[in-house]
Amino acid sequence: MLPTVRIRASAEPQGKDAYQATETRIGKGKQDIRDIPQSLTVITQKVMDDRGLTNVKEVLKNTSGITFLAAEGGEEDIKIHGISLQSTGDVFIDGMRDPAFYDRDTFFMDKVELLRGSASLLFGRGSTGGAVNQVNKQARLADENEINVSVGSHSAVRAVGDFNRRTGENSAIRIGTMVNEADSNGAGSKISKAAIAGTVRWGIDQQDEFSLTGFALKNDNGMNFNVRWIRPTATSPVGNSTLIPVDPNNYYGLASDFNKGTARYVTLTHTRRFSPNVELLTKIRAANYTRDQRATLWNFGGAAVQPDGLPVSIATLSDRTVLTRGLQIKKQDMQTVTAQSDLSAKFKGLGFDHSLQAGVDFANEKKQVYASNGPIPAKPNTTIGTPFDGASVNEDVRTFRTNNEYTSKAYGVYIQDLIQIAPSWKVLAGLRYDNLDGKYDQYSAAVPPVTTSYRMKISEISKRAAVLFQPNEQWSFHLMGATSFNSSGDTYSLSPANVNVPPEQSVNVELGAKWDSADGKLSARAGIFRNKKLQERNTDPLVNLVTLSGKRHASGLDMDLVGRITAEWEVFANFTWMPDAKIDVAAPGAEGQGARPSMTPRYSGSLWTTFQTTQKLRLGGGLNARSGQQPFRNPGFYAPKFVTADLMAEYAVQEPLLFKLMVSNVANKRYADSLYPTFYVPGTGRVLTLTGTYKF
C-alpha cells in the first residue's frame, strides 16, 4: 500500500482578491464584520491598487469623514469626525500601536481598517475618534509571485515585488519589496523611498502557529510644507481668504530641503489553538523610527519688497510677487517595545452562547527630540513665477542637541463578551483598565544643560456595551455606547501647564445597520453617531494653565456600499454627513463657544467603481469630495469645497500580464488638502500613471 499523501492549500482570503472584506481582527480576535457593533470601513489591496493609492494618507483621503491638519512642525494630524487620530497614537499595524510620524507606504499591506468612534476598550489611551489598523500581508500555502512596475507624471518610477513561496506542508515565506522615485508627487514634493518586508510562517493552521515579520522603510522625500491663504484685495475681510491661483504642483521651497525618515520593526507572533473555538494570539514587537525634516515655511514679502510696493492679494499677485523663505526643522527618534496577548473563545455557559475576548498588553515607548545648534544659513527670497528655482543652502553645517526626551511604560487589561441571549439577539459588554507612567525631560541649551522634569501617572477604565439584532443572515442592527480617554502625554510631551491635568473623557453612541446581499458579495452599512467630549483641554488665558473646561460634540451619519453589484460591476463607496457639530463650552480665545468645530465638513464622500466591459478590458472611475471646512482654530474663513475625479483602464494582454492606466485628479483641480490657520498644503494635481503587472 502507498502512504497517504495529504495536500493542503491556503484558502485564506486576500485583500487583492476583492473590494469586499467579511472578516476583521480589529476587534481583538478574528470576527465576522457583522458582529462589530460599530462603523468599520475596510479598504482592501484591490481598492488601493485600482485607485493607485501608494501611502496610507492617500488611502484615508479616499474615505469619508477624514480630514488632515497641516501643523507647524509638519506633523500632519489625521482627524476623524473632527477629532485627532494620529496625534493621539491611534494608528496601528496588525493591532499594535504604530506611534511615529512617517510616510507609511502600502506596498506590503493586505488592507487598511478604519474603525469610527470610541475604541479605548480595544486599544487603550486615545481612540476617541476611531482607529486605523494597517494589516500586513501574510505568508500563504501557495507559490505565487507578482511584480508591478509603474511610470508616470513628473518622472515617476515605482517598482513593487510580492513573492510568496510554500516551503513545507505547513510553512511558507513571503517577501515584499518597493522602490519609488519621482521629481514630484503632483503637489511639489519629491519622492525617493525604498523598503523591504518579509514574513516567515510555520505551523500554519496547526495547534501552534508561529510567524516572524521584519520591516524596513527608508524615506528621503521632499516636502511641500505650506502655501499661504490669500485675500481678493488687501482690504478684504478675513472671511474671504481663499487659495492662491497657481498650479497645485508649484514648489517654493529649497532644493536642499528634505524629509528623511526610517521605520524598522520585527514582530514575533504565536497562535495557540486549544480547540477550534479557543485561540490565544500573542505578539511581541520591537520598533525603531527616525525622522529628519528640513522644510521651507514661506510667506508673502511685505509691501516694501514687492515690485509695485503694495501688500499682496489676488488683485496684486503676479509672477514678480516676492516670497520670503523661513525654516522648519523637525528631528526626532523613537523606539518602542510592545507586547500583547489576546484570548478568543466561543463556548456555551449558563444556557447562552458566548464569544469572549480578553487580553493584556504592554508598551514601553521612548522619544527623543533634537534642537538645532550653531549657524543657521539664510534662505534666499524667490517669486511666484519661479517655482523649483533650484536655490539651496548647506544643511551639513547644522549641529543638533537633545532638546527633550519622553519615556512611558503602559499596560492594559480588558475583557469583552458577546452573548447570544435569543435566536436573533446578542448583547456585548466590555471593560478595560489602563495604567500609564510617563516621564518628560526638557534640556536647556546651556553647557552643561539644565534639566527640567515632569511626570504623569494615569489609571483609567474604559467601557463598551452594545445590543445587536440579527433577524437573518443578511441583516444586522446595533446600538452601541463606548467611552474613551486622551492623556496629556498622547503627543509625547509634558509641560507645567498640562502635567497635572487629568485625561480628557469622551463618549460615543452609535445606532447602525449592516446588510449583505443574498449571495454575500455586496454589503451596505449605515450608522448614526454622536461623539461627545465631556472634558476637553483648554488654556485658561487668565492663569495660562490647561484646564478640562471644554465640551464639544459631533453628530451625523456614516454610510458604506462595497462589493459586487453584478459579476462584472464592483463598487466601493462611502459617505459622511455631519449636520450637527458644535463647541458647547470653550475658554476665551479658543474655538468659539457655539461655533462649529474646525476640520468638520458637513459632507464628505468617496465613490469608486469598475466594470469588466470585455474579457480583457476593465474600466473604472471615481469621485472624492469634501464640503467647505474651517481650518484649525477657526480663523474665520472656510477652505473651499472640492470634488476631484479619477479614471482607470486595465487591459489584460494575456493571463500573466496586464497593464493599467490611471489618471488621478483629471481636471487638475486646485484644493486645500491639509489645513492650518495661516497656510495649507495643496492637494495633488493631475497625475498619469501606467502600471504593468506580471504574475508568475
C-alpha positions in Angstrom: 0.0 0.0 0.0 1.2 3.5 -0.8 1.4 6.0 2.1 -1.4 8.6 2.4 -0.4 11.9 0.9 -2.2 14.9 2.4 -2.3 18.0 0.2 -3.1 21.3 1.9 -3.7 24.6 0.2 -4.3 28.0 1.6 -7.9 29.2 1.4 -7.3 32.4 3.3 -8.9 35.4 1.6 -6.6 38.1 0.4 -7.2 41.8 0.1 -6.1 41.7 -3.6 -9.0 39.4 -4.5 -12.0 41.7 -3.9 -13.2 45.1 -2.7 -15.3 43.4 0.0 -13.9 42.1 3.3 -16.0 39.9 5.5 -13.7 39.3 8.5 -11.5 41.5 10.7 -9.2 41.3 13.6 -9.6 44.9 14.7 -12.0 43.7 17.3 -9.2 41.7 19.0 -9.6 38.3 17.6 -11.0 37.1 14.2 -14.6 38.2 13.9 -17.3 38.5 11.3 -17.7 42.2 10.4 -21.4 41.9 11.0 -20.6 41.2 14.7 -18.7 44.5 15.1 -21.3 46.9 16.6 -19.5 50.0 15.2 -18.9 51.6 11.9 -16.0 49.9 10.2 -14.6 50.7 6.7 -12.2 48.2 5.2 -10.0 49.3 2.2 -8.6 46.1 0.6 -5.4 45.9 -1.5 -7.6 45.6 -4.6 -9.2 49.0 -3.9 -5.7 50.5 -3.2 -4.3 49.1 -6.4 -7.2 50.1 -8.6 -7.1 53.7 -7.3 -3.3 53.9 -7.3 -3.1 54.6 -3.6 0.6 54.2 -2.5 0.5 55.6 1.0 -1.8 55.4 3.9 -2.7 59.1 3.8 -4.0 58.7 0.2 -6.0 55.6 1.4 -7.7 57.6 4.2 -8.2 60.7 1.9 -10.3 58.4 -0.3 -12.7 57.6 2.6 -15.3 59.8 4.1 -15.2 61.7 7.5 -11.4 62.1 7.3 -9.6 65.5 7.3 -6.0 66.5 7.7 -4.3 69.1 9.9 -1.2 70.8 8.5 0.7 71.5 11.7 3.5 74.0 12.3 6.0 71.2 12.9 5.0 69.3 9.8 3.4 66.5 11.8 0.3 66.1 9.7 -2.6 65.0 12.0 -5.4 62.8 10.8 -8.8 63.8 12.1 -12.0 61.7 12.0 -15.3 63.5 12.7 -13.0 66.5 13.6 -11.3 64.5 16.4 -7.5 63.9 16.4 -6.4 60.4 15.4 -2.7 60.3 14.5 -1.5 62.8 17.2 -3.1 60.6 19.9 -1.3 57.5 18.5 -4.4 55.8 17.1 -2.6 54.3 14.1 -1.8 50.6 14.4 -0.1 47.7 12.5 -1.7 44.4 12.9 -3.5 45.7 16.1 -0.3 47.1 17.7 0.4 50.8 18.1 2.4 52.4 15.3 3.0 55.8 17.0 5.7 57.6 14.9 5.1 60.1 12.1 6.4 58.9 8.7 5.2 58.3 5.2 3.5 54.9 5.5 3.7 53.0 2.2 1.1 50.4 1.2 3.4 48.0 -0.7 3.1 45.2 2.0 -0.5 45.9 3.1 -3.3 43.5 2.6 -5.9 46.0 3.8 -6.5 49.1 5.9 -9.2 49.1 8.5 -10.9 52.3 9.7 -12.9 52.0 12.9 -15.1 55.0 13.6 -15.9 56.1 17.2 -14.5 55.3 20.6 -12.2 52.4 20.8 -10.3 52.7 24.1 -11.7 49.4 25.2 -9.7 47.8 22.3 -6.6 49.9 22.3 -6.4 52.0 25.5 -5.5 55.6 25.5 -6.6 57.8 22.6 -9.1 56.1 20.2 -11.7 58.9 20.7 -12.5 59.5 17.1 -11.5 56.0 15.9 -8.6 53.9 14.9 -6.7 53.0 11.8 -5.3 49.4 11.6 -2.8 48.5 8.8 -3.0 44.8 8.1 0.2 43.3 6.7 0.3 40.6 4.1 0.8 37.0 5.4 2.7 34.1 4.0 0.4 31.6 2.4 0.5 27.9 1.4 0.9 28.7 -2.2 3.6 29.6 -4.8 2.5 33.0 -6.2 4.6 36.0 -7.3 3.8 39.4 -8.7 5.8 42.3 -10.0 4.4 45.7 -10.6 6.3 48.4 -12.4 4.8 51.9 -12.8 5.9 55.0 -14.7 4.1 58.3 -14.5 4.0 62.1 -14.4 6.9 64.0 -13.0 9.4 61.3 -14.0 7.9 58.9 -11.5 9.1 55.3 -11.4 7.8 52.7 -8.9 8.5 49.0 -8.7 6.8 46.7 -6.2 7.5 43.0 -5.8 5.4 40.4 -3.9 6.9 36.9 -3.7 5.3 34.0 -1.8 6.7 30.5 -1.6 5.4 27.5 0.1 8.3 25.9 1.9 6.6 22.9 3.5 3.3 21.2 4.3 2.6 23.9 7.0 5.1 26.6 6.3 5.7 29.5 3.8 7.7 32.6 3.3 6.6 36.0 1.8 8.8 38.9 0.7 7.7 42.3 -0.4 10.0 45.0 -2.0 9.4 48.6 -3.1 11.4 51.4 -4.7 9.8 54.7 -5.7 11.4 57.8 -7.3 9.7 60.9 -8.7 10.6 64.6 -9.2 7.2 65.4 -7.6 4.1 63.7 -6.2 1.9 66.2 -8.0 1.9 68.6 -5.1 5.5 69.7 -5.2 7.1 67.0 -3.0 10.0 64.9 -4.4 9.6 61.1 -3.8 12.6 58.9 -3.0 11.9 55.8 -0.9 12.7 52.1 -0.7 11.5 49.3 1.5 11.7 45.6 2.1 9.4 43.4 4.3 9.1 39.7 4.9 7.3 37.2 6.9 8.1 33.6 7.7 5.2 31.4 8.9 5.3 27.9 10.2 2.7 25.6 11.8 0.0 27.2 9.6 -3.4 26.2 10.9 -1.8 23.8 13.3 -2.2 23.8 17.1 0.8 26.0 17.5 1.5 28.5 14.7 4.4 31.0 14.6 5.3 33.9 12.3 8.3 36.2 12.2 7.9 39.5 10.4 10.5 42.1 9.6 10.0 45.5 8.0 12.4 48.3 6.9 11.4 51.5 5.1 13.7 54.4 4.2 12.3 57.8 3.0 14.4 60.6 1.5 11.5 62.6 0.2 10.9 66.3 -0.4 8.3 68.3 1.4 5.9 71.0 0.2 5.4 72.4 3.7 2.9 75.2 3.0 1.0 77.5 0.7 -0.4 80.8 2.2 -4.0 81.7 2.2 -4.7 84.9 0.2 -7.4 87.5 0.1 -9.0 89.0 -3.0 -7.8 92.5 -2.1 -5.6 93.9 0.8 -8.7 95.3 2.4 -10.9 92.2 2.0 -12.2 90.7 5.3 -10.5 87.6 6.7 -13.7 85.6 5.8 -12.8 86.0 2.1 -9.4 84.2 2.4 -9.0 81.5 -0.3 -6.5 79.5 -2.4 -3.7 81.0 -4.4 -4.4 80.7 -8.1 -1.3 78.7 -9.0 -0.7 75.2 -10.2 -1.0 72.7 -7.3 2.4 71.3 -8.2 4.3 74.6 -7.7 7.0 74.3 -5.1 8.7 77.3 -3.5 11.0 75.6 -1.1 14.7 75.0 -1.5 16.3 72.2 -3.4 18.2 71.4 -0.2 15.0 70.8 1.8 14.2 67.2 2.7 12.0 64.9 4.8 14.1 61.9 5.7 12.9 59.1 7.8 13.2 55.4 8.6 10.8 52.8 10.1 12.1 49.4 11.2 10.4 46.7 13.3 10.4 43.0 14.0 7.3 41.1 15.1 7.1 37.6 16.6 3.7 36.1 16.7 2.5 32.9 18.3 -1.0 31.4 17.9 -2.1 28.6 20.2 -5.3 26.8 19.2 -6.6 24.9 22.2 -9.6 23.8 20.2 -11.5 25.0 17.0 -13.2 27.6 19.3 -10.4 28.7 21.6 -7.4 30.6 20.4 -4.6 32.6 22.2 -2.7 35.1 20.0 0.5 36.6 21.4 2.6 39.2 19.7 5.9 40.9 20.6 7.3 43.8 18.5 10.4 46.0 18.7 10.4 49.1 16.5 12.7 52.0 15.8 11.9 55.2 13.9 13.9 58.2 12.9 12.9 61.5 11.3 14.9 64.5 10.0 13.0 67.2 8.3 14.3 70.5 6.8 11.4 72.3 5.3 10.7 75.8 4.0 8.0 77.9 5.6 7.4 80.7 3.1 5.4 83.8 3.3 4.5 86.8 1.1 7.1 89.5 1.4 5.9 92.8 2.9 4.8 95.7 0.7 8.3 97.3 0.8 9.9 94.4 -1.1 7.1 93.9 -3.7 7.7 95.3 -7.2 4.6 97.5 -7.0 5.1 98.5 -3.3 1.6 97.1 -2.4 0.5 94.4 0.0 0.0 91.0 -1.7 -3.5 90.0 -2.6 -5.1 88.3 -5.6 -5.5 91.7 -7.2 -1.8 92.4 -7.0 -0.5 88.8 -7.4 1.9 88.4 -10.4 4.9 86.3 -11.4 7.1 89.0 -9.8 5.4 88.7 -6.3 8.2 88.2 -3.8 8.2 85.4 -1.3 10.4 85.2 1.8 11.6 81.8 3.0 11.9 80.6 6.6 12.9 77.4 8.2 11.1 74.5 9.8 13.2 71.8 11.4 11.9 68.5 12.9 14.5 66.0 14.0 13.5 63.1 16.3 13.9 59.4 17.1 11.6 56.9 18.6 11.9 53.4 20.0 9.1 51.1 21.1 8.7 47.6 22.6 5.2 46.3 22.7 3.6 43.0 23.6 0.1 41.8 23.8 -1.8 38.6 24.2 -5.4 38.1 23.2 -7.7 35.2 24.0 -10.7 34.4 21.8 -13.1 31.8 23.0 -16.5 30.6 21.9 -18.4 28.5 24.4 -21.8 27.8 26.0 -22.4 28.9 29.5 -25.4 29.4 31.7 -27.6 28.4 28.8 -26.2 31.1 26.4 -23.6 31.1 23.6 -20.6 33.3 24.3 -17.9 34.9 22.1 -15.3 36.1 24.7 -12.3 38.3 24.1 -9.8 39.0 26.8 -6.3 40.1 26.9 -3.4 42.1 28.3 -0.9 44.4 26.6 2.3 46.3 27.5 4.2 49.2 25.8 7.5 50.9 26.5 7.8 54.0 24.3 10.8 56.4 24.1 11.1 59.5 22.1 13.9 62.0 21.7 13.5 65.4 20.1 16.5 67.4 18.9 17.1 71.2 18.6 19.4 72.9 16.1 22.6 74.5 17.3 25.1 76.7 15.5 24.8 78.7 12.4 21.5 78.9 10.5 22.0 79.6 6.8 19.8 82.3 5.4 17.4 81.3 2.8 17.1 83.5 -0.3 13.8 85.0 -1.4 12.0 83.8 -4.5 9.0 84.8 -6.6 5.6 83.3 -7.5 6.8 83.0 -11.1 9.9 80.9 -10.3 8.8 77.6 -8.6 11.5 75.0 -8.4 14.2 77.7 -8.6 16.9 75.3 -7.5 18.2 77.5 -4.7 19.8 75.7 -1.8 21.7 76.1 1.5 24.3 73.9 3.1 22.4 71.8 5.6 25.6 70.0 6.6 26.7 73.0 8.8 23.8 72.4 11.3 24.5 70.6 14.5 22.0 69.3 17.0 21.5 68.8 20.7 18.9 66.8 22.6 16.1 69.2 23.4 13.7 66.8 25.3 13.0 63.1 25.9 9.8 61.3 26.7 9.6 57.8 28.2 6.5 55.9 29.1 5.5 52.5 30.3 1.9 51.4 30.0 -0.1 48.3 30.4 -3.7 47.4 29.9 -6.1 44.5 30.6 -9.5 44.0 29.1 -12.4 41.6 28.8 -15.4 41.7 26.4 -18.2 39.2 25.9 -20.7 38.9 23.1 -23.6 36.8 24.4 -26.4 35.3 22.2 -29.4 35.8 24.5 -32.0 34.9 22.0 -32.1 33.5 18.4 -31.8 37.0 16.9 -30.4 39.0 19.8 -26.9 39.5 21.1 -25.5 41.6 23.9 -22.0 42.9 24.1 -20.3 44.2 27.3 -16.7 45.0 28.0 -14.3 46.7 30.4 -10.7 47.7 30.2 -8.2 49.1 32.7 -5.1 51.1 31.6 -2.2 52.3 33.6 0.4 54.7 32.2 3.6 56.2 33.8 5.2 58.9 31.6 8.4 60.9 32.2 9.4 64.0 30.2 12.8 65.7 30.5 13.4 69.1 29.0 17.1 70.2 28.4 18.3 73.7 28.1 20.9 74.9 25.7 23.3 75.8 28.5 26.6 73.8 28.9 26.1 71.7 30.9 22.4 71.6 30.2 19.8 72.3 32.9 17.2 69.5 33.1 13.6 70.2 33.9 11.5 67.0 34.5 7.8 66.3 34.6 6.0 63.1 35.4 2.5 61.8 34.7 0.7 58.8 36.1 -2.7 57.7 34.8 -5.1 55.0 35.7 -8.3 54.8 33.6 -11.2 52.5 33.0 -12.9 52.3 29.6 -16.3 50.8 28.9 -18.2 49.4 25.9 -21.7 48.0 25.6 -24.0 47.1 22.7 -27.1 45.3 21.7 -27.3 43.6 18.3 -30.4 42.4 16.5 -29.7 39.9 13.7 -33.0 38.6 12.3 -31.4 36.7 9.5 -28.0 36.1 7.7 -28.4 39.3 5.7 -29.3 41.9 8.3 -27.6 43.1 11.5 -28.7 46.1 13.6 -26.8 47.5 16.6 -27.0 50.2 19.3 -23.5 50.8 20.9 -22.1 53.1 23.6 -18.4 53.4 24.5 -16.1 55.6 26.4 -12.5 56.8 25.7 -9.8 59.0 27.2 -6.9 61.1 25.9 -4.0 61.9 28.2 -1.8 65.0 28.1 1.1 62.8 27.1 -0.5 61.4 24.0 1.7 63.8 22.0 4.8 62.6 23.9 5.4 65.9 25.7 4.5 67.4 29.0 4.8 70.9 30.4 4.0 72.9 33.6 0.6 73.7 32.1 -0.6 70.2 31.4 1.4 67.8 33.6 -1.2 67.5 36.3 -4.3 67.7 34.0 -6.4 64.5 34.1 -7.2 62.8 30.8 -10.0 64.1 28.5 -13.1 62.0 28.7 -15.3 61.2 25.7 -18.3 59.0 24.9 -19.6 57.7 21.6 -23.0 56.4 20.8 -24.0 54.7 17.5 -27.2 53.3 16.0 -26.4 51.3 12.9 -27.3 48.6 10.5 -25.4 46.3 8.1 -26.9 44.4 5.1 -25.4 41.6 3.0 -26.8 40.5 -0.3 -28.2 37.0 -0.6 -25.0 35.8 -2.4 -22.9 37.6 0.2 -20.9 39.6 -2.4 -22.3 43.1 -1.7 -22.5 44.8 1.7 -24.1 48.1 2.8 -23.6 49.8 6.2 -25.0 52.8 7.8 -24.5 54.3 11.3 -26.0 57.3 13.1 -23.3 58.6 15.5 -22.9 61.1 18.3 -19.3 61.8 19.5 -19.1 63.9 22.7 -16.1 65.2 24.5 -17.3 65.6 28.1 -14.0 67.2 29.2 -11.7 68.9 26.6 -8.4 70.5 27.4 -8.5 74.3 27.0 -6.0 77.0 28.0 -7.3 79.5 30.6 -5.7 82.9 29.5 -6.1 84.3 33.0 -3.7 81.9 34.6 -2.1 80.3 31.5 -3.0 76.8 32.6 -4.6 74.0 30.8 -7.9 73.0 32.2 -10.6 70.4 31.4 -13.1 73.2 30.8 -14.2 72.4 27.2 -17.1 70.3 25.8 -17.9 69.6 22.1 -20.0 67.2 20.1 -20.5 66.0 16.6 -23.5 64.0 15.3 -24.1 62.6 11.8 -24.4 59.6 9.5 -21.7 57.3 8.0 -22.6 55.0 5.1 -20.7 52.4 3.1 -21.5 50.3 0.0 -18.9 47.8 -1.1 -18.7 44.6 -3.2 -20.1 43.3 -6.4 -23.4 44.5 -7.8 -23.1 42.1 -10.7 -20.3 39.7 -11.7 -18.8 42.4 -13.8 -19.6 45.5 -11.7 -17.7 46.3 -8.5 -18.1 49.3 -6.2 -16.5 50.9 -3.2 -18.4 54.0 -1.8 -18.7 55.8 1.5 -20.4 59.0 2.6 -20.4 61.0 5.9 -22.9 63.7 6.8 -22.3 65.8 9.9 -25.2 68.3 10.2 -24.7 68.9 13.9 -21.2 69.8 15.3 -20.7 72.4 18.0 -18.3 73.7 20.6 -20.6 73.5 23.6 -18.2 75.0 26.2 -14.9 76.8 25.5 -12.4 79.1 27.2 -11.9 82.6 25.8 -9.5 82.6 22.8 -10.1 79.0 21.9 -12.5 77.9 19.2 -15.6 80.0 19.9 -18.3 78.6 22.1 -21.4 77.9 20.0 -19.3 77.6 16.8 -18.9 74.7 14.5 -15.6 72.9 15.3 -12.8 73.2 12.8 -12.0 70.4 10.4 -15.6 69.1 10.4 -17.1 69.3 6.8 -20.8 68.8 6.7 -20.4 66.4 3.7 -17.6 64.2 2.6 -17.6 61.1 0.4 -15.8 58.9 -2.0 -17.0 56.7 -4.9 -15.1 54.2 -6.9 -16.5 51.7 -9.3 -15.2 49.4 -12.0 -16.8 47.4 -14.8 -15.4 44.4 -16.7 -16.5 45.5 -20.2 -14.9 42.6 -22.1 -12.8 39.6 -21.1 -9.7 41.6 -21.4 -10.8 45.2 -20.6 -11.9 46.7 -17.3 -12.8 50.3 -16.8 -13.1 52.3 -13.6 -13.7 55.8 -12.3 -14.5 57.6 -9.1 -15.0 60.9 -7.2 -13.7 62.2 -4.0 -15.4 65.2 -2.3 -15.4 67.5 0.7 -17.6 70.4 1.6 -16.2 73.6 3.0 -14.5 73.4 6.4 -12.8 75.8 8.7 -9.0 75.3 9.2 -7.7 74.5 12.7 -8.7 77.0 15.4 -11.5 78.5 13.3 -9.6 81.5 11.8 -12.8 83.0 10.4 -12.9 81.5 6.9 -13.6 78.2 5.1 -11.4 76.2 2.9 -13.3 75.9 -0.4 -15.3 72.7 -1.1 -13.9 70.4 -3.8 -14.7 67.4 -6.0 -11.9 65.5 -7.8 -12.3 62.8 -10.4 -10.1 59.8 -11.2 -10.2 57.3 -14.2 -8.7 53.9 -14.7 -8.4 51.5 -17.7 -7.0 47.9 -17.3 -6.1 45.6 -20.2 -5.1 42.0 -19.8 -2.7 41.2 -22.6 -2.6 37.5 -21.6 -3.1 35.6 -18.4 0.2 36.6 -16.5 0.5 40.2 -18.0 -1.8 43.2 -17.7 -1.5 47.0 -18.0 -3.3 49.6 -16.0 -3.6 53.3 -16.9 -4.6 55.7 -14.0 -5.4 59.4 -14.3 -6.0 61.0 -10.8 -7.5 64.4 -10.4 -8.4 64.5 -14.1 -9.4 68.2 -14.1 -6.2 69.3 -12.2 -8.4 70.7 -9.5 -6.9 73.1 -7.0 -7.9 72.3 -3.5 -6.5 72.5 0.1 -5.7 69.1 1.3 -4.3 69.8 4.8 -5.3 72.9 6.7 -3.8 75.3 9.2 -4.9 78.9 10.2 -2.2 80.7 8.2 -1.4 78.2 5.4 -2.5 74.9 3.7 -0.8 72.0 1.9 -2.2 71.7 -1.6 -3.9 68.6 -2.9 -2.2 66.5 -5.6 -2.7 67.8 -9.1 -3.3 65.7 -12.2 -1.1 62.6 -12.3 -0.9 60.0 -15.0 0.4 56.5 -14.1 0.9 53.4 -16.3 1.5 50.2 -14.4 2.5 46.8 -15.8 1.7 43.7 -13.7 3.3 40.3 -14.3 2.2 37.3 -12.2 4.0 34.0 -12.1 
